[in-house]
Amino acid sequence: IPCAGSAAGALAFVRENLRELRAKRLDLVLIHSPCDADAGNRETWRGLQAALGKGLARAIGVSNFLPRHLDAVLSAGGPGPAVNQCLMSVGHHDDATIAYGRARNVTYEAYSPLRHADLKGPALVRIAAAHGKSAAQVALRWVLQQGVPLATSPGGVERFARDDLELDSFELTGEEMEELAALR
């Protein structure tokens, strides 16, 4: 949901989503991005907590929140975010926010894990060849191997969906993980 600025507004967004989807409960509801002010984040979060308490959502979370934004929702008390869904890929990652969330039991989830990965870059190509995998598989494995779940879409291409399912068939070495982490 967008920043609602109030608990009642956030709860209304959840109810509208349920109506549009013709559902009784949502699996996960996220505040899509932080509000401009901490008070807005806190009040919107209270609305998601109300939705969770009423059984309208199985889990609630945030997206694109930095540590200061997480502090605002955590200061509301009650259940904290199950997830902070953020852009993360080889070449684009926020290690400080990942660590901050982990210390507060907020799962960092990567979206668009291939967006900033240079799939033709020498490091990914070399590491992929060493494992007999595609550069995309290596980039996705790098995210997963850090204990970060990912939200990705194959874009309707069956081969990509199959490749996404073969990520547990290999493991990157510590040196490979460090080399990919250093790419910016």
Secondary structure, DSSP 8 states (H G I E B T S, - for coil): ----SSHHHHHHHHHHHHHHHT-S-EEEEEE-S--SSHHHHHHHHHHHHHHHHTTSEEEEEEES--HHHHHHHHTT-SS--SEEEEE-BTTB--HHHHHHHHHTT-EEEEESTTTT--TTSHHHHHHHHHHT--HHHHHHHHHHTTT--EE---TT-HHHHHHHTTGGG----HHHHHHHHH--
